[in-house]
Every structure is written in structure tokens, then in C-alpha cells.
Amino acid sequence: MGIFFLYSFRNLMKRRLTTTLTAVGMSLVVFVFASILMLSEGLRQTLVDTGSYDNAVIIRKGAVSEVQSGVERHQASIIGTRPEIATGTDGKQLFARELVVLINLPKRDSDKPSNVVIRGIEEQSLALRQQVKIIEGRMPKPGSTEILAGISIAQRFKGAGIGETLDFALRSWKVVGIFDAGKTGFSSEIWADVDQLMSAFRRPVFSSVIFKLRDSSEFENLKSSIESDPRLTVEAKREVKYYAEQSETMAKFLRILGMSLTVIFSLGAIIGAMITMYAAVANRIGEIGTLRSLGFQRKDILLAFLMESLLISFIGGCAGLIIASFLQFFTVSTMNFQTFSELAFSFNMTFEIVYLSVFFSLLMGFLGGVLPAFRASRMKIVDALRAG
Amino acid sequence: MLNVRLIFKNAFRSKLRSTLTVAGIALAIIAFGFLRTVVDAWYAGVEASSASRLVTRNSISLIFPLPISYKEKIRQVEGVDKVSYGNWFGGIYIEEKNFFANFAVEPKSYLELYPEYILSEEHKMAFLKDRKGAVAGQNLVERFAWKVGDTITLKGTIYPGNWEFVLRGVYKGRDKSTDESQFFFHWDYLNEIMKKIASVRADQVGFYLIGVKDPTLAVSVSEKIDRMFKNSLAETLTETERSFQLSFIHMTEAILIVIQVVSLIVIIIILAVTANTMAMSVRERLSEFAVLKTIGFGGGHITMMIFGESLIIAVIGCVIGIVCTFPAADIFASEMSNYFPVFVVTKETIYLDIAASLFIGVISAVFPSLRAVRVQIAENLMRVR
């Protein structure tokens, strides 16, 4: 085994240009494969972290997102009387009526406008989202036209940095704080006082009602009783599920794109490996004959060539992964087709992706190397020696 | 002439290797053409937009409406020819995955503004007469196997409830770039029901579509309209249909960039494969080049031969790839019609395909030919492979 490993390795070193080119092809395929997986993982992470399992979101029946939804004041107060709502440490209900609308803001770098979610919040909104932390400035004073900007928005949009002002709905809004909600969708939002927003936008209804459940297992009961209440035309969802549904289309799109690209690209790389390995076999017919006559078995030859191919693909795969891991410094910010609003998420490397990519590159190496290796192992000793 | 034959012979000396390389290039060209077409499909809405149509919407964002009373004011603006209006309805047909664009529009003026939607006179009359009537594009009708006269129920997401429509007509696109998967119905129908169930939301319009008399007036007309409603409760933003469509694309720019980068990567992958083939082929034939040099062929000659071989392989791969792109695109277009209503391989894509394969052919030959030219005759004549 040791001898064969060295034999394969030295062969690769001997033909550096060929080895490098084959490995480069492989590494790019693995790079694409890993980066698409990382992107999907980043999106998933963002959505999973955005909601919390114990929170319930109430929106109007049939509405797909908070932006489309409308919950009237009296309906919100009916929901507010539910006994299932948890109480905070200050004795108040962990319950918030919120307004969610989109506004069009220009980006800092390109001046091109994009839709940003602006959320009207109540006192308890922050307590309901444990992920949200104010990192600069302070909370807006209730009833004022002061706003909080999520960190992704503050960095990317004009006028959204701390101390700056945004003009919309015939008023000026001062940014008094920046909040960081980690890798969640909230980082791509702007928060303001709900009553101020409602009067500015002349919207008489809330978009949604959010509360924490006192006991998470009560959700199913709560859901059926709220949805069958004739005074309400709403539906209840766990916050986690609500956010997962928000970008189903985007996730599906990434998945389809990723899978089709990976299949096509890997075929290219397998062909590359095959060409290299066939050439490696053809150049060494004499050597193969010699090895066989020395007493090495067919399976040894098979193994040696297979190992060579696997070695190239392993090198390529590792290189691809290393390049892909640099993508973690980047954030993708795009419009979510379902909500029409801006959503930022990043490339996320996990151990699973590392395993998958390495496995995938070895698989390509195996598929590319197996036929040439067979050819090498099935050569007749006499023919091989003569040809060499 | 002899040269060309020699080049051909050499290019296919190792049949297996050359075939594999050609297959690889063909595959890459298909992938490249495909990704370019996806990018084009993204821009389909922009391509289909007219320079003489303007879109007016609420300046805060698309989700805020404008009052219907603006219609008459807009009509009075100098240079305005026709005004139509509508709302994005956002209804779901049975399941969310059956997504298609559906609008409530003022039917008469809408059809006048969009001459590219071709509707038979009979269908048009039937649609205009029936307040619950709707018109759908050819693609959509085929997708759900609808027939004229069918009742179609959409579940409202923005406007609550189940909405019933009767399919009165099917439109076809005048151009290839026309989206044949839209669905539209009478705005009055929507408005009447909103008056009953949510009167605050009645008499509201999502967007105005404005036909200007002359495309050169577009800028001045949009400025006039926006100035007219400045400092009102619903300020407007008017832009040409083209920039309106572009603004959507800019919002999804990140995805477009990813696709474009990836389409370059596929070229680089295949470049590596082809360059490898050429490098191996030259390495195996170093002694031959030494012989050629001995006979008196110069470096230029040898270089030309290697470039020729590389280009032949690249071009054959490219031709096969281009030929296969069309059926592949057709299959994809019918499978994914709900994501990409317009999916057509353009001429530019084909030119880019050719450019990419020539690039592959040339670059792949550079290092191997350098090596062949530097061959030392004495050393390589004796070289034992």
C-alpha cells in the first residue's frame, strides 16, 4: 500500500502541469458545489434564527406575509385576552401589535432603490425577539419619530446610519439606534413606533400580532380556537414556521440552480479526470507490464491508478473548499421574491458541507479514474511489456 | 493544404481523448448558453417594455396605493395620450406553487395600451362585457388546461376571500419577448367587492399606466405628474416602464451576479480540461516535433499546428454544444414556465458561445506550443518516452 501511494504520488509530481490543470478543474467544481450549499445553509440559518419556536404570529387568513395582512384593532384586543400569552418579568404580557410595510430606499453604493421592511413596534417587541440587541445608540422614545435601524440596513442604505435621518410619508425620521440581530431577517429591518407609523402611513389596521406562549405545547389548541373564533378572520402560525414559509421560493430556486449546476459541472470535471487518467495509463504501459511481471496482481494495478485519480480529486476538492471558505466574509443581499423585500444572508460553512464536498470530489475522482484503471489492470503482461 | 490535413489527423490521433474533450467543451457551451439565457430571461420584462409607456405608483413603495381620483388629473397633463390603471391582485390558484402574475385592470384602456397582447375580437368583446370576465395568456391556459368559459377561483392574499372569474379570452404575444403567462380581470369587479367588505380600501389603485403621445415626452410628462402630487398624502413616482422593470432586477442583482460569475467558472473549468488535453498531446509528441525541426520546420510552423489542433477541438465542441442548446432550452422552458415565462436563446448568446470556445482553443494552446517550440532537437530525438 505504502509503495503504491508513493508511486501514485510521484507520478502526479512528475507531470505537474497536467495534475495541476485537472485539480484546478475539480477545485472549481467543488467550489461551486460548496458555495451553493453554503448559500442555502446561510439562507436556512437566517430564517430559522429569525423566528423563535415559542412565539406565535397572527396574520389575516389567506395572507402570505405580514405585509399583505391586516388585523383590526378590535381583533387584536380579542387576541390580547387569551390566557395562553406569557407574562414577562415585569408582569406585563409578552404581546405586541405590529405594523409591517415596505418602503423604497436608495442603496449607499449604487443609489439604486430597494424595498426595505419597516416594522412598527410596541413596548414588548424587543423582549419578544431575544436575538435583537441594540449595539449603538438607544431605543426610540415611545410616541416619537425616532427609529432603530438593523445593522444590514444601516450599512447598506442611504440615511439609515446612526444620527442620520430618513424622509418618508411626509415626515423626517431620525435614526437613534442600531440593532444587531445576528444572522436573522430582523437585521434587514427598520423599527419605529407603531402608532407613529400608522398615522404617518394612514393605515388604520395592524399587520400582525406577535406573542410568546406561556407553554409552547398549547399552540395547537390556541391555533384551532383562534381560527374558529367567528369574531376573528385570522390564522396563527409559529414564528419559526412563518419565516420558513417566507422564503420557500427562494430556497427552492437556490436548490434547483445549485443541483443543475453541480450536475453539469461535475460531468465536465469527470471528463477532465478521465482524460488525465487515460493518458497516465497510456504513458505507462511498459511500467504496468514490469509491475505485473514482478508479481503485482491486477487488483494492485487497479488500486494504484484509482488512488492516483482519487489523490488528484482530493487535492482539487480541498483547494475548492479553501477558496469557498473565504466566501464566508461576504453577505448576499437580495430581494426575496415572496415578500418583495430586502433580505441579507451570508455564506455559511458547516462540517456537513465539508464532508459532502470532500465526498463529492472523491466521487468525481472515482468516476473519472475507474475506467482507465480497469483498462490498466486488464492488460496482458506480454502485450504491455512489448508495447513499452 | 497539407498542413490542414496534418492538423486534423493530429487532433484526432488519440480518439478517446479528443472525443472526451469535445464532449466536455460541448457540455460547457450548453451550460454557458443556458446560464446566459437565464440572465436574459431575467431581463425579459425589460426587453418587452415600451418606451412610450410610463408607470406611476406611490413613491413610498409599491404596496401603497394611489386614489382613483388621480386618473382625471393625470389625463389632463400635456403629452398624455391614454391612462389605464390596475392593482396587483396576488391571488393564488389552488396552491402557492402555481404562481402566476394576476392583475385587476381597467380592461378597455389596458388592452389599448398593450397592443402586443393579441386577443381575437370575439374574445375581446366577451371579456369587456362580462364584469367577472378574465383574460389569460396562452402559456397559462396550456399549463392549467383551461378552456374559455371555465370558472377560475383565485384565493386572495392581499384581498381576502375566494374570487371567482370566468375565462373569457386567451391572448397571444405579438413578440417573442411578450410574457404569455399573465392573468387580468376587471378592476371594477375588485372595487365593488372591496366597497362591500372593506370600504377604506375601495377606490384605490396600485399603479397607473400612461401612454404618452411621443416617447421623447416621457421625461417631461413624468416630471409634471410627480410635481402635481408633490406634498400630497399620496406622492407619486413616475418612471418609464423600462426603468420600472429594471428596478425589480436591481433588487435581485446579487443572484444575477452569482449566475454570471458561475457562467464564467464553467468556461474556466473546461479551459483547464482542454489545456490539459493539449499539454498531454504535445508532451507525448515532443520527439515528433524534434523530427519536424530537423527537417527544417520553424517554431512558427509548429506553433500554428498546435493552435490549429486546439481550435479544431474547441470549435467542434462548440458546434455540438450550440446545436444541443436549443432542445435543452425548450425542455427547460416548458418545465420552468412558472419561474421564467419567457425563455429564448438569443443571437448574442450564440455569439458569446463562439467567442468563449475560441478563447478556450487559443489559451489552451499557449503553454504547450511554447514548450514544443523550445524543444532541443538533439535531446528530444533521443528522448525515451
Interface residues (C-beta under 8 A of the other chain):
Chain A: R15 L17 T18 L21 T22 V24 G25 L28 V29 F31 V32 L39 R60 K61 G62 A63 V64 V67 Q68 V101 L102 I103 N104 S110 K112 P113 S114 N115 F168 A169 L170 F201 R202 P204 T233 E248 T249 F253 L257 L261 I264 F265 L267 G268 A269 I271 G272 M274 I275 T276 Y278 A279 A282 N283 V332 S333 T334 M335 F337 F340 E342
Chain B: S14 L16 R17 L20 T21 A23 G24 L27 A28 I30 A31 S59 I60 S61 L62 I63 F64 G90 I92 E96 F99 K155 G156 T157 I158 P160 G161 V200 N231 L233 E235 L237 S247 F248 H250 M251 T252 E253 A254 I255 V258 I259 V262 I265 V266 I268 I269 I270 A272 V273 A275 N276 T277 A279 M280 R283 E284 Y339 F367 R385
